[in-house]
């Protein structure tokens, strides 16, 4: 295992996503040094290298590489060796361009072997939790419904809200709203208060805060959604998490979030179909197998 202090970590996360909030909370609570690189939504904004890591361009992505500062001595040692061998190489009748290509390939292969990529929120949180006792306390795997609630939040409710806020067909909007209410009813029935599992904040609270609470403004703006008054447990829980200092410090500026949302809606209408057609066209040119994939 690589020692914690000997690595450099960078996060790549979609701007204004719920995953970003969860990760910012993890970093704020743990004190882990990790740079966050924000990726704008849309296929055209995704760096090409991402597709070599994840064919579906799944985010977030954690990049783990050796710490550059701790490798300075090794790099200097390598340069000395290169200098000593330089004269020998000059005496060889080898085409210089071939040498350069080989050197670049070797260097690239070495870099690839030293860098590790971790894809997916749960895997990244697991790595951060291993490095921070404070984050470990947020894991309550033995609690009944702990895993189920997190999965219902990240795999179901998150997608439902995403679809709900961009949908324009009234019948589909109504159907999505009913599915959202079913998920919220399940949550409301299982909140122990003051937090979801009682007196201690867990990852479940952080996930639902990021996925639901931080997007209520957009949900209301898009289709007039408001929490039903009979969901009293959710209302009390919401007021509790709103007073958490770390969550307050990292929350989205709602006015900026709304501005971004409106821009995204226009962008989706203008370039959504064009981007899709470009993707299909590229797939046809590269072969039917790639298109199917």
Helices and strands as residue ranges (DSSP letters): G 4-6, E 7-14, H 18-30, E 35-39, G 43-45, H 50-53, E 61-66, G 69-71, H 72-90, H 96-114, E 116-119, H 121-131, H 133-136, H 146-151, I 152-157, H 158-166, H 170-190, H 203-211, G 213-215, H 216-223, H 232-242, H 245-250, H 254-286, H 288-292
